[in-house]
Amino acid sequence: MSATRTIQTFAGRVATAAPTSRLGAARCYSVLARATRLSATPTANSWAAAATRFTSVPARTLKTLDFGGTKETVYERADYPKEKLQQIFGKDTMAVLGYGPQGRGQSLNMRDNGLKVIIGTRKDGRSWKKALEDGWTPGKDLFPIEEACQQGTVIMNLLSDAAQVHTWPTIKKHLTAGKTLYFSHGFGVVYRDQTNIVPPKDIDVILAAPKGSGFTVRRLFQDGKGINSSIAIFQDASGQAQERAAALGIAIGSGYLYETTFEREVSSDLVGERGILMGAIQGLFRAQYDVLRARGHTPSEAFNETVEEATQSLYPLIGEKGMDWMYSNCSTTAQRGALDWEKPFHDATKPVFEKLYEEVANGNEARRSIEKNSASNYREELEKELEAINQHEMWRTGKTVRSLRPENQ
Ligand SMILES: NC(=O)c1ccc[n+]([C@@H]2O[C@H](COP(=O)([O-])OP(=O)(O)OC[C@H]3O[C@@H](n4cnc5c(N)ncnc54)[C@H](OP(=O)(O)O)[C@@H]3O)[C@@H](O)[C@H]2O)c1
């Protein structure tokens, strides 16, 4: 996709995109409004007039793809080469707050993309030590949180969601007009009635949320690839928030960017991690394992039929080409049974997913998370619970089964 499309082609898209996409409309509006100094919502004629007058202005290039019958817009890395990123953020200091998995991955990728990056993290904490190990230098590009906020023009809040609540009064002091506030999760802003994170009106507030851990963000970037992320705008004070969010999404190491809103990002993310990605999968694994064990199967057999075959053989096939393809690569006996049992599992779990969505939507999940993760001993408590999983017979069995995998022989 070429990066030299003009506003003319972009405006051509406006006619169809504007009514259906809030972000699309905001994006088109901000480009044309800046060009024509429009102060009111533009009419079809004013779009066209602006587009005709500014045919030589390079515009963002977008790709509209068909996702199972619904058209969605994506941005791609090819349109944001390093030089363009450096041009867009040439006057900025990117202050990354937090050096957990996301802070580390995103800051190192931006640094490799030639942007000016500084780290802000609590002095002498785990993250501070990790940043030192990675070559960040105190007083040069590694600072306590408040100092980083002072120096940064783009404040990238990658502290844990609970820490964002406690540090907000400190951060807010330094969010002066014209700065940008960035998140990788809409949590703090969306649940502002609980977090008190209400950004000042005269700054841009944007989001880029990688669809994976910070470790993967870094590893894919180093491999010359990019993780997929979603981007959103909460506040566009500059009229350039959309362009900067897309560019920043690429600068942190993304390959493709999907559009979302802060609200949609939060609810899908919280539901996903509590559901299929983590909570549900451990619950389902454990339920099947326990039944097999209760019926006299050995630990190795129960583990192999529950976890090992899933993660080593079948789930990668789903990832590669879809569920039907995985099914079609299994025996007809397996296919018959899976087709018959899909419905009872769907019907049994759907009410749980509905309850989960409701708990996320009404803010109860956010409240629990803030309360638990704000305790001074939150890490120790989490570690205790994780150790209980680790000590369950299923996962102790897993250690032995893993040692017998072909690649470990
Ligand atoms: N992990 C993912 O898969 C993922 C994906 C997309 C977006 N996100 C979002 O990215 C953000 C960062 O997540 P993460 O995975 O990098 O790690 P995280 O565990 O959520 O955050 C870790 C960072 O928060 C700091 N921190 C914790 N409590 C603190 C406190 N009381 N005061 C000051 N700093 C404190 C830690 O510093 P210390 O080391 O000093 O404790 C560390 O630098 C979150 O908003 C998360 O929702 C995560």
The ligand as an ORCA input file, in Angstrom:
! r2SCAN-3c Opt
* xyz 0 1
  N       0.375     -7.793     29.704
  C      -0.368     -7.709     28.621
  O      -0.602     -8.695     27.963
  C      -0.896     -6.377     28.184
  C      -1.327     -6.241     26.888
  C      -1.800     -5.021     26.484
  C      -1.864     -3.981     27.392
  N      -1.449     -4.131     28.684
  C      -1.521     -2.979     29.608
  O      -0.219     -2.410     29.722
  C      -0.057     -1.811     31.020
  C       1.193     -2.379     31.679
  O       1.080     -3.781     31.801
  P       2.341     -4.747     31.984
  O       1.948     -6.077     31.462
  O       3.563     -4.127     31.430
  O       2.641     -4.898     33.536
  P       1.971     -4.596     34.916
  O       2.360     -5.696     35.800
  O       0.523     -4.337     34.759
  O       2.746     -3.235     35.345
  C       4.014     -3.288     35.854
  C       4.590     -1.920     36.166
  O       3.801     -1.205     37.141
  C       4.696     -0.749     38.178
  N       4.015     -0.606     39.466
  C       3.204     -1.499     40.089
  N       2.754     -0.972     41.259
  C       3.307      0.258     41.376
  C       3.182      1.316     42.316
  N       2.421      1.190     43.409
  N       3.867      2.456     42.093
  C       4.643      2.608     40.991
  N       4.770      1.666     40.045
  C       4.107      0.504     40.227
  C       5.760     -1.817     38.247
  O       6.910     -1.295     38.902
  P       7.754     -2.199     39.959
  O       8.496     -3.200     39.153
  O       8.606     -1.208     40.618
  O       6.737     -2.858     40.859
  C       5.986     -2.081     36.758
  O       6.853     -1.132     36.197
  C      -1.354     -2.111     31.769
  O      -2.227     -1.015     31.579
  C      -1.904     -3.327     31.038
  O      -3.311     -3.472     31.171
  C      -0.937     -5.305     29.083
*
